[in-house]
Amino acid sequence: MKSQWKTTVSSVFLSAALLASAVPALAAEPGKPAPAQASASAPTAYKLTNDLQVEMKSVLNEKTADGTRLGAVVRMKNTSSKVVRVPEYEVRLKTKDGVEFRLQASLGSSRSIQPKSQVELSYLATVDSGEGVELSELRWVDIDVYVYPKKETLQLSVPVSDLVWNGTETSEIPSASVKKWGEAFTIPSLQTPLEFKTTNISRDTIGTKTNSVVQVLVTNPSAKRQTLPNIALEGKSGLQTYDSNPSDATLTLEPGEKKYIHFVIPTELNTELQSLNVVTAEKYIDAQEKPVMYSVGRVHIMLPAKQADALPVQGVYAFGASMKMDPLNETIHPNLDVSLVELHMQQNDEDGFKTAIAKFKLTNKSGNPLDIPGFATDLVSRDGYTYNGNRQEKTSQRVLPNASHVVTYSYVLPASETGEGLKMALYETYGLFAAEAASPAPATPVASYKSLLTAYSVNLQPQPESKDELKLYPLTVKVNNWEISAMFNQQQNYNYRLKLSLDIEQEKDVLIDRTFSQLQFDLYDNGGTLINSVKSPFVGENKLQKGSNTINFSADTMQLSYPVMIKVYESFVNDKGETAKRLLTTFKQ
């Protein structure tokens, strides 16, 4: 379902009404036969002949560099039990001021229709009308050329004012086409019973570009298997329109089934999308056998004033509680509980930004080992800014039965971020692949997209007041005593030593391994210059342990500095190779 449609950089506003069924039934009058009876959920069917009915699929009225492109796509249905030829009527679009334009049929259009079957017929014409036109009717006219003067007989006239897609040249949006964010809608003109509902939009910044990922829930309410129609999204911001890359090339839904589809919309870095167009592609073959592709809008979806308001939150989160996950997710095992156990933010004075660190506890409630899922996380500010989480570089592979494991994420935030009104969102991540592989080698994703797992409003945890009790879940490290001393070595240089007496307590059934955070000790001289930094793990060689511990700093200086200061951090390396750290306490002597 790779988009091959024209990219437009001017404003695209929808003026094609979604519901063809909203067209009122016509009273029987000469030249205007009454429409055949149709259900409220389906486009209106109009009687063309005794054996043929027509339904409107789309009507085009779009300004181009060559003039105004007028077009129509109709479905013609044979209601009889025999093969019926498509009548050789002229098909015309009539304007509100009475001008009629003749349309040409697409090359290779069907000339006959099998019994109880239907065909799609496409018509197009380009007219020299710089000011544009207002369309009112689509007409089928029988021309008798064997009499003089030739005789024209109107066979059928269908109102199209509320069906016209006016491309980029209108700011009028029919109310039937406009949907609020999160409002369910159908697209009857595509002859599908599938129901659609926008559920989330997220943003990822990559270099100087931003990808907005729109998540749409698709539901099959029918009793038959349904295939997703060929639809796409256009993102709109001011006078610009941005095409999307659909993540799901093909999709089928069983009766009653629900699935998500995603559309990745690349934009400039600071672009704020204001609305979305649901569009479909139409194809016409001209007399030179060249395909003409154009898009027709079906639904116009208004985004909230702040994109963050589109995030569906479960409520205010209580630390340690099991998070409610989307039941359609494919990442979190039903027997794996995910809970947020820590969320701190602090200023990095040296770097001019703030760092937030979040810890998630994964609890295996089953009797078998479960893989640790690679979910992504975002912090979303009250003002709508999204801060992507960076997961710790290495994690364990599995969570043991009836045990828990901790995974840590870091976030870089501006110094102006207050931390009030934050939201935490969890996502499952997927690769977006090109429609066609260039070689038989395994495909490489050209981009990625995220599907929402859950989201909550969250409050930051305050920093502990105690300087002697270090909390880094699932450990509580109590500092009973500490001492900093200087040593004069054989090279006549000074080094420093920190002696610690510790008590270390660990939460029951929460396991740690070599991937767990370390304590980082940064030694500063009396002028605030970093002398040396040492990391000490809680697992493996030279680990910190209950009782006496010694941390040696290599200063290699001939001048003794006094007083010195040691800042103690919890630190880990994230998946970008950066060291993220949180200040726990300070020793000064």
C-alpha positions as CSV (number, residue, x, y, z in Angstrom):
1,M,0.0,0.0,0.0
2,K,2.9,2.3,-0.7
3,S,1.8,5.8,-1.4
4,Q,2.4,6.8,-5.1
5,W,0.0,9.7,-5.1
6,K,0.9,13.3,-5.8
7,T,2.5,15.3,-3.0
8,T,0.9,18.8,-2.6
9,V,2.4,21.6,-0.7
10,S,-0.7,23.8,-0.6
11,S,-3.7,23.6,1.7
12,V,-5.9,20.6,1.2
13,F,-9.4,20.9,2.6
14,L,-12.0,18.3,2.2
15,S,-15.0,19.2,0.3
16,A,-16.1,15.6,-0.6
17,A,-18.8,14.4,1.8
18,L,-18.1,10.9,3.2
19,L,-21.6,9.7,3.2
20,A,-23.1,9.3,-0.3
21,S,-26.1,8.0,1.5
22,A,-26.7,11.6,2.6
23,V,-27.8,12.5,-0.9
24,P,-31.6,12.9,-0.8
25,A,-33.8,10.7,-2.8
26,L,-35.0,12.3,-6.0
27,A,-38.6,12.6,-6.9
28,A,-39.6,11.0,-10.2
29,E,-39.6,13.5,-13.0
30,P,-38.7,13.6,-16.7
31,G,-35.0,13.0,-17.2
32,K,-34.5,12.4,-13.5
33,P,-35.6,8.9,-12.5
34,A,-36.1,8.2,-8.8
35,P,-33.1,6.4,-7.2
36,A,-33.4,2.8,-6.3
37,Q,-33.9,2.0,-2.7
38,A,-30.7,1.9,-0.7
39,S,-29.8,1.3,2.9
40,A,-28.8,4.2,5.1
41,S,-25.2,2.9,5.4
42,A,-24.6,2.5,1.7
43,P,-24.2,5.0,-1.2
44,T,-27.4,5.8,-3.0
45,A,-28.1,3.7,-6.1
46,Y,-29.7,5.5,-9.0
47,K,-31.6,3.7,-11.8
48,L,-29.9,4.3,-15.2
49,T,-31.8,1.7,-17.3
50,N,-34.1,-1.2,-16.5
51,D,-31.1,-3.4,-15.9
52,L,-28.4,-0.9,-14.7
53,Q,-27.9,1.1,-11.5
54,V,-25.1,3.5,-10.7
55,E,-23.5,4.6,-7.5
56,M,-21.2,7.6,-7.0
57,K,-17.8,6.8,-5.6
58,S,-16.0,10.1,-6.1
59,V,-16.1,13.4,-7.9
60,L,-13.1,15.6,-8.7
61,N,-12.8,19.3,-9.2
62,E,-9.2,20.2,-8.9
63,K,-7.1,23.1,-10.2
64,T,-3.9,22.0,-12.0
65,A,-1.1,23.8,-14.0
66,D,-3.1,23.0,-17.1
67,G,-6.5,24.3,-16.0
68,T,-9.2,22.5,-14.0
69,R,-9.3,18.7,-13.8
70,L,-12.8,17.3,-13.6
71,G,-13.5,13.7,-13.0
72,A,-15.9,11.1,-11.7
73,V,-15.7,7.5,-10.6
74,V,-19.0,5.5,-10.6
75,R,-20.0,2.0,-9.9
76,M,-22.4,0.5,-12.5
77,K,-24.3,-2.6,-11.4
78,N,-26.1,-5.1,-13.6
79,T,-29.3,-6.2,-11.7
80,S,-30.4,-8.6,-14.4
81,S,-29.6,-12.3,-15.0
82,K,-28.0,-11.6,-18.4
83,V,-24.9,-9.8,-19.7
84,V,-25.6,-6.1,-20.3
85,R,-23.6,-3.7,-22.4
86,V,-22.5,-0.4,-20.8
87,P,-24.6,2.2,-22.6
88,E,-22.7,4.6,-24.9
89,Y,-24.2,7.7,-23.2
90,E,-22.2,10.9,-22.9
91,V,-21.2,11.5,-19.3
92,R,-21.1,15.2,-18.4
93,L,-20.5,17.3,-15.3
94,K,-22.8,20.3,-15.0
95,T,-22.0,23.4,-13.1
96,K,-24.3,25.5,-10.9
97,D,-24.5,28.1,-13.6
98,G,-25.6,25.6,-16.2
99,V,-22.4,24.9,-18.1
100,E,-21.8,21.2,-19.1
101,F,-18.4,19.6,-19.5
102,R,-18.1,16.2,-21.3
103,L,-15.9,13.6,-19.6
104,Q,-13.9,10.9,-21.4
105,A,-13.9,7.3,-20.2
106,S,-10.7,5.7,-19.0
107,L,-9.0,3.7,-21.7
108,G,-9.9,0.0,-21.4
109,S,-13.1,0.6,-19.5
110,S,-15.5,-2.3,-19.3
111,R,-17.9,-2.4,-22.2
112,S,-20.2,-5.0,-20.7
113,I,-21.2,-6.2,-17.2
114,Q,-21.8,-9.8,-16.1
115,P,-25.1,-10.7,-14.5
116,K,-25.5,-9.6,-10.9
117,S,-22.1,-7.9,-11.1
118,Q,-20.7,-4.4,-11.0
119,V,-17.8,-2.5,-12.6
120,E,-16.0,0.7,-11.8
121,L,-16.0,3.3,-14.5
122,S,-13.6,6.3,-14.4
123,Y,-14.1,9.5,-16.3
124,L,-11.9,12.6,-16.6
125,A,-11.4,15.9,-18.5
126,T,-9.2,18.9,-18.2
127,V,-10.8,22.3,-19.0
128,D,-9.3,25.7,-19.4
129,S,-11.0,27.4,-16.5
130,G,-8.6,29.6,-14.5
131,E,-11.3,30.7,-12.1
132,G,-12.5,27.2,-11.4
133,V,-16.1,25.9,-11.5
134,E,-18.8,24.8,-9.0
135,L,-20.2,21.4,-9.9
136,S,-23.8,20.5,-9.3
137,E,-24.8,17.3,-11.3
138,L,-23.3,14.3,-13.1
139,R,-25.4,13.6,-16.2
140,W,-25.8,10.7,-18.6
141,V,-27.1,11.9,-22.0
142,D,-28.2,9.8,-24.9
143,I,-27.2,11.4,-28.3
144,D,-29.1,10.5,-31.4
145,V,-26.8,11.5,-34.3
146,Y,-29.0,9.9,-36.9
147,V,-31.5,12.8,-36.9
148,Y,-30.9,16.4,-37.8
149,P,-30.5,18.4,-35.7
150,K,-29.1,15.7,-33.3
151,K,-31.3,14.9,-30.5
152,E,-30.2,14.8,-26.8
153,T,-32.1,12.9,-24.2
154,L,-31.2,13.1,-20.5
155,Q,-31.2,9.6,-19.1
156,L,-30.1,10.4,-15.5
157,S,-28.9,13.3,-13.4
158,V,-27.3,12.8,-10.0
159,P,-26.6,15.6,-7.6
160,V,-22.9,15.8,-6.7
161,S,-22.5,19.2,-4.8
162,D,-21.9,17.4,-1.5
163,L,-19.5,14.8,-3.0
164,V,-17.0,17.0,-4.8
165,W,-13.3,16.8,-3.8
166,N,-12.0,20.3,-4.6
167,G,-8.4,19.5,-4.1
168,T,-6.2,22.3,-2.7
169,E,-8.3,25.3,-3.7
170,T,-11.0,25.4,-1.1
171,S,-11.4,26.1,2.6
172,E,-14.9,24.8,2.8
173,I,-15.3,21.6,4.7
174,P,-18.8,20.0,4.6
175,S,-19.9,19.1,8.2
176,A,-20.7,15.5,7.1
177,S,-17.0,15.0,6.4
178,V,-15.5,16.5,9.6
179,K,-14.8,14.2,12.5
180,K,-13.4,15.0,15.9
181,W,-10.3,13.3,17.2
182,G,-11.3,9.9,18.5
183,E,-14.7,9.9,16.8
184,A,-15.5,6.6,15.0
185,F,-16.3,6.8,11.3
186,T,-17.0,4.6,8.3
187,I,-16.3,5.1,4.5
188,P,-19.4,3.7,2.8
189,S,-18.3,5.0,-0.6
190,L,-15.5,2.4,-0.5
191,Q,-18.1,-0.3,0.0
192,T,-16.6,-1.5,3.2
193,P,-18.3,-2.0,6.6
194,L,-15.1,-1.5,8.5
195,E,-15.2,1.2,11.2
196,F,-12.2,3.4,11.9
197,K,-11.2,5.4,15.0
198,T,-8.1,7.5,15.6
199,T,-6.6,6.5,19.0
200,N,-3.2,8.1,19.3
201,I,-0.6,10.3,17.6
202,S,3.0,10.3,18.7
203,R,6.1,12.1,17.5
204,D,9.7,11.0,17.0
205,T,12.5,13.4,16.1
206,I,15.3,12.1,13.9
207,G,17.9,14.7,13.1
208,T,16.1,17.6,11.5
209,K,13.0,15.7,10.7
210,T,10.0,14.6,12.8
211,N,7.8,11.5,12.2
212,S,4.2,11.8,13.5
213,V,2.7,8.3,13.9
214,V,-1.1,8.2,13.7
215,Q,-2.6,5.0,15.2
216,V,-6.0,4.0,14.0
217,L,-8.2,1.3,15.4
218,V,-10.1,-0.7,12.7
219,T,-13.1,-2.8,13.6
220,N,-14.9,-5.4,11.5
221,P,-18.6,-5.4,12.7
222,S,-19.8,-7.6,9.9
223,A,-20.3,-11.4,9.8
224,K,-17.7,-11.8,6.9
225,R,-14.0,-11.5,6.6
226,Q,-13.0,-8.0,5.4
227,T,-9.9,-6.6,3.7
228,L,-8.6,-3.1,4.5
229,P,-9.3,-0.8,1.6
230,N,-6.5,1.2,0.0
231,I,-6.6,4.4,2.1
232,A,-3.9,6.8,3.3
233,L,-3.6,9.8,5.6
234,E,-2.5,13.3,4.7
235,G,-1.2,15.5,7.6
236,K,-2.1,19.2,7.3
237,S,-0.3,22.2,8.9
238,G,-1.3,25.6,7.7
239,L,-0.9,25.7,3.9
240,Q,1.1,22.5,3.7
241,T,0.1,19.0,3.3
242,Y,2.3,16.0,4.1
243,D,1.9,12.5,2.7
244,S,2.1,9.4,4.9
245,N,3.8,6.1,4.7
246,P,1.4,3.4,5.7
247,S,2.8,0.7,7.9
248,D,0.4,-2.1,7.0
249,A,0.5,-3.1,3.3
250,T,-2.3,-5.7,3.6
251,L,-4.7,-6.4,6.4
252,T,-7.7,-8.7,6.8
253,L,-10.0,-8.8,9.7
254,E,-12.2,-11.7,10.8
255,P,-15.8,-11.0,11.9
256,G,-15.8,-9.0,15.1
257,E,-12.0,-8.6,15.0
258,K,-10.1,-5.4,15.9
259,K,-6.7,-4.4,14.7
260,Y,-4.5,-1.3,14.6
261,I,-3.1,0.4,11.5
262,H,-0.4,3.1,11.6
263,F,0.5,5.9,9.3
264,V,4.0,7.6,9.5
265,I,3.9,11.3,8.5
266,P,7.3,12.8,8.0
267,T,7.4,16.6,8.6
268,E,9.9,19.4,9.3
269,L,11.3,19.5,12.8
270,N,8.9,22.2,14.3
271,T,5.8,21.3,12.2
272,E,2.6,21.1,14.2
273,L,-0.1,19.1,12.4
274,Q,-3.6,20.6,12.8
275,S,-5.7,18.0,11.0
276,L,-5.7,14.9,8.9
277,N,-7.3,13.9,5.6
278,V,-8.3,10.3,4.9
279,V,-7.8,9.9,1.2
280,T,-8.0,7.2,-1.4
281,A,-6.3,7.0,-4.8
282,E,-8.1,6.9,-8.2
283,K,-6.6,5.8,-11.5
284,Y,-7.4,7.0,-15.0
285,I,-5.8,5.9,-18.3
286,D,-5.7,8.6,-20.9
287,A,-5.8,8.2,-24.7
288,Q,-2.0,7.9,-24.8
289,E,-2.3,5.0,-22.4
290,K,-0.6,7.0,-19.6
291,P,-2.0,6.5,-16.1
292,V,-3.3,9.6,-14.3
293,M,-3.3,9.2,-10.5
294,Y,-5.1,11.6,-8.2
295,S,-6.4,11.5,-4.6
296,V,-9.9,12.0,-3.3
297,G,-10.6,13.0,0.3
298,R,-13.1,11.0,2.3
299,V,-12.9,12.2,5.9
300,H,-11.4,15.3,7.6
301,I,-10.2,14.7,11.2
302,M,-9.5,17.7,13.4
303,L,-6.5,17.3,15.8
304,P,-6.7,18.7,19.4
305,A,-5.1,22.1,19.8
306,K,-2.2,20.4,21.6
307,Q,-1.1,17.1,20.2
308,A,-0.5,15.8,23.8
309,D,-4.2,16.1,24.4
310,A,-4.7,13.3,21.8
311,L,-2.9,10.9,24.2
312,P,-5.5,8.7,25.9
313,V,-4.4,8.4,29.6
314,Q,-5.6,5.8,32.1
315,G,-5.6,8.4,34.9
316,V,-3.0,9.4,37.5
317,Y,-0.5,6.7,38.1
318,A,0.2,5.2,41.6
319,F,3.8,4.1,41.7
320,G,4.2,0.3,41.9
321,A,0.7,-0.5,40.5
322,S,0.4,-2.8,37.5
323,M,-0.1,-0.8,34.4
324,K,-3.2,-1.6,32.2
325,M,-2.0,-2.5,28.8
326,D,-3.9,-2.4,25.5
327,P,-5.5,-5.9,25.0
328,L,-4.5,-5.9,21.3
329,N,-0.8,-5.5,22.0
330,E,1.7,-8.1,20.9
331,T,4.6,-7.1,23.2
332,I,3.6,-7.5,26.8
333,H,2.8,-11.1,27.8
334,P,-0.5,-11.5,29.7
335,N,1.4,-13.0,32.6
336,L,4.0,-10.2,32.8
337,D,3.1,-7.2,35.0
338,V,4.7,-3.8,34.2
339,S,4.9,-1.2,36.9
340,L,6.7,2.1,37.2
341,V,8.7,2.1,40.5
342,E,10.9,5.2,40.1
343,L,10.7,8.6,38.3
344,H,13.1,11.3,39.2
345,M,14.3,14.5,37.4
346,Q,17.2,16.8,38.2
347,Q,19.3,19.6,36.8
348,N,22.6,18.9,35.2
349,D,24.5,22.0,36.1
350,E,27.5,21.2,33.9
351,D,25.4,20.4,30.8
352,G,22.6,23.0,31.0
353,F,19.7,20.5,30.7
354,K,17.7,18.2,33.0
355,T,17.7,14.4,33.1
356,A,14.8,12.2,34.1
357,I,15.3,8.6,35.0
358,A,12.5,6.0,35.1
359,K,12.6,2.5,36.4
360,F,10.1,-0.2,35.3
361,K,9.6,-3.4,37.2
362,L,8.7,-6.5,35.2
363,T,7.1,-9.2,37.2
364,N,6.6,-12.7,35.9
365,K,3.4,-14.2,37.3
366,S,3.7,-17.5,35.4
367,G,5.6,-20.7,36.1
368,N,7.9,-20.3,33.0
369,P,10.6,-17.8,32.1
370,L,9.3,-14.9,30.0
371,D,11.3,-12.7,27.6
372,I,11.9,-9.2,28.6
373,P,9.9,-7.0,26.1
374,G,11.7,-4.2,24.3
375,F,9.0,-1.5,24.7
376,A,9.7,2.2,24.1
377,T,8.7,5.0,26.4
378,D,8.0,8.8,26.1
379,L,7.5,11.5,28.6
380,V,5.0,14.1,27.3
381,S,5.0,17.6,28.9
382,R,2.0,19.7,29.7
383,D,2.8,21.9,26.7
384,G,2.8,18.9,24.4
385,Y,6.5,18.4,24.0
386,T,7.6,14.7,23.7
387,Y,10.8,13.5,25.3
388,N,11.8,10.0,24.0
389,G,13.1,7.6,26.5
390,N,16.5,5.9,26.0
391,R,16.6,2.4,27.3
392,Q,19.5,0.9,29.2
393,E,22.0,-0.5,26.7
394,K,22.0,-4.0,28.1
395,T,19.3,-6.0,29.8
396,S,18.7,-9.6,30.8
397,Q,17.0,-11.8,28.3
398,R,14.3,-13.3,30.5
399,V,12.4,-12.8,33.8
400,L,12.4,-16.0,35.9
401,P,9.2,-17.5,37.1
402,N,7.6,-15.7,40.1
403,A,10.4,-13.1,40.0
404,S,10.9,-9.5,38.9
405,H,13.5,-7.6,36.9
406,V,14.1,-3.9,36.5
407,V,14.6,-1.9,33.2
408,T,15.8,1.7,33.3
409,Y,15.2,4.6,30.9
410,S,16.7,8.1,30.7
411,Y,15.2,11.3,29.2
412,V,16.8,14.6,28.3
413,L,14.6,17.6,29.0
414,P,15.2,21.3,28.7
415,A,16.2,23.3,31.8
416,S,12.8,25.1,31.6
417,E,10.8,21.9,32.1
418,T,9.1,22.0,35.5
419,G,8.0,18.4,35.6
420,E,4.3,19.3,36.3
421,G,1.6,17.7,34.3
422,L,3.8,15.0,32.8
423,K,2.4,12.0,31.0
424,M,4.2,8.6,30.6
425,A,3.4,6.6,27.5
426,L,4.6,3.1,26.7
427,Y,4.8,1.8,23.1
428,E,5.6,-1.3,21.2
429,T,7.9,-0.6,18.3
430,Y,8.0,-1.9,14.7
431,G,10.2,-1.4,11.6
432,L,8.6,0.2,8.6
433,F,9.8,-1.6,5.5
434,A,9.9,-0.5,1.8
435,A,7.1,-2.0,-0.3
436,E,9.6,-3.6,-2.7
437,A,12.9,-5.1,-1.7
438,A,15.9,-4.4,-3.9
439,S,17.4,-7.8,-3.3
440,P,16.6,-11.2,-1.9
441,A,18.6,-10.2,1.3
442,P,16.6,-9.6,4.5
443,A,14.7,-6.3,4.3
444,T,16.0,-3.4,6.3
445,P,13.5,-1.0,7.9
446,V,13.4,2.4,6.3
447,A,11.8,3.9,9.4
448,S,10.1,2.8,12.6
449,Y,6.7,3.4,14.1
450,K,5.2,3.0,17.6
451,S,1.9,1.5,18.7
452,L,0.6,2.7,22.1
453,L,0.5,0.2,24.9
454,T,-0.7,2.4,27.7
455,A,-0.3,6.0,29.1
456,Y,-0.7,7.6,32.5
457,S,-0.4,11.0,34.1
458,V,2.6,10.9,36.4
459,N,4.1,12.9,39.2
460,L,7.8,13.1,39.8
461,Q,9.1,11.6,43.0
462,P,10.9,14.0,45.3
463,Q,14.6,13.5,46.0
464,P,15.2,11.7,49.4
465,E,16.0,14.0,52.2
466,S,18.4,11.6,53.9
467,K,22.0,12.0,52.7
468,D,22.9,8.6,54.2
469,E,20.2,6.4,52.7
470,L,20.6,5.9,48.9
471,K,17.5,4.5,47.2
472,L,18.1,2.9,43.7
473,Y,15.3,0.4,43.3
474,P,15.4,-2.5,44.2
475,L,18.3,-1.6,46.5
476,T,18.4,0.6,49.6
477,V,22.0,1.4,50.5
478,K,22.6,2.9,54.0
479,V,25.9,4.7,54.5
480,N,26.8,4.0,58.1
481,N,30.2,5.8,57.9
482,W,32.5,7.4,55.3
483,E,36.0,8.8,55.3
484,I,38.1,10.5,52.6
485,S,41.9,10.4,52.9
486,A,44.9,11.4,50.8
487,M,47.9,9.2,50.1
488,F,51.4,10.1,49.0
489,N,52.8,7.5,46.6
490,Q,56.3,6.6,45.5
491,Q,56.1,8.9,42.5
492,Q,55.6,11.7,45.0
493,N,52.1,12.3,43.8
494,Y,48.9,12.4,45.8
495,N,45.9,10.0,45.4
496,Y,42.7,9.8,47.3
497,R,40.7,7.1,49.0
498,L,37.1,6.8,50.1
499,K,36.2,4.3,52.8
500,L,32.6,3.4,53.1
501,S,30.7,1.2,55.7
502,L,27.4,0.1,54.0
503,D,24.3,-1.8,54.7
504,I,22.6,-3.0,51.4
505,E,19.0,-4.3,51.4
506,Q,17.3,-5.7,48.3
507,E,13.6,-6.0,47.6
508,K,12.4,-9.6,47.8
509,D,12.1,-11.5,44.5
510,V,13.4,-8.6,42.5
511,L,16.6,-9.8,40.9
512,I,19.6,-7.8,39.7
513,D,22.5,-8.9,37.5
514,R,25.5,-7.3,35.7
515,T,23.1,-5.1,33.6
516,F,21.9,-3.3,36.8
517,S,23.0,0.3,37.5
518,Q,26.3,1.1,39.2
519,L,27.3,3.7,41.7
520,Q,29.5,6.4,40.2
521,F,31.9,8.4,42.5
522,D,33.1,11.7,41.1
523,L,35.9,13.4,43.0
524,Y,36.3,17.2,42.8
525,D,39.0,19.4,44.1
526,N,38.4,22.6,46.2
527,G,38.0,24.6,43.0
528,G,35.2,22.4,41.7
529,T,37.3,20.6,39.0
530,L,36.7,16.9,38.4
531,I,39.8,15.0,39.5
532,N,38.7,11.4,38.8
533,S,35.6,9.2,38.4
534,V,35.2,5.6,39.5
535,K,32.3,3.3,38.9
536,S,31.5,0.4,41.3
537,P,28.9,-2.3,40.4
538,F,26.6,-4.2,42.8
539,V,27.2,-7.5,40.9
540,G,30.4,-9.3,39.8
541,E,34.1,-8.4,40.5
542,N,34.9,-5.5,42.8
543,K,31.3,-5.1,43.7
544,L,30.0,-3.0,46.5
545,Q,29.0,-5.2,49.5
546,K,27.6,-5.0,53.0
547,G,30.3,-3.8,55.4
548,S,33.6,-2.1,54.5
549,N,34.3,-0.8,51.0
550,T,37.2,1.1,49.6
551,I,37.1,3.3,46.5
552,N,40.5,4.4,45.2
553,F,40.9,7.6,43.0
554,S,44.0,8.2,40.9
555,A,44.7,11.9,41.0
556,D,48.5,11.8,40.2
557,T,48.9,15.4,41.4
558,M,51.8,16.9,43.3
559,Q,49.6,19.3,45.1
560,L,47.3,18.2,47.9
561,S,43.8,19.6,47.5
562,Y,41.6,20.3,50.6
563,P,38.8,20.1,51.1
564,V,37.7,17.7,48.4
565,M,34.2,16.6,47.5
566,I,32.7,13.3,46.2
567,K,29.4,13.3,44.4
568,V,27.7,9.9,44.3
569,Y,25.5,9.0,41.4
570,E,23.4,6.1,40.2
571,S,24.6,5.6,36.6
572,F,24.0,3.4,33.6
573,V,24.8,3.4,29.9
574,N,21.7,3.9,27.6
575,D,21.2,2.5,24.1
576,K,22.8,5.7,22.6
577,G,26.0,4.9,24.4
578,E,25.5,7.8,26.8
579,T,26.0,7.6,30.5
580,A,22.9,8.7,32.3
581,K,23.2,9.4,36.0
582,R,21.2,10.6,39.0
583,L,22.8,12.4,42.0
584,L,22.2,10.4,45.2
585,T,24.4,12.1,47.8
586,T,27.5,14.2,48.3
587,F,30.5,13.7,50.6
588,K,32.7,16.7,51.5
589,Q,35.8,16.6,53.6
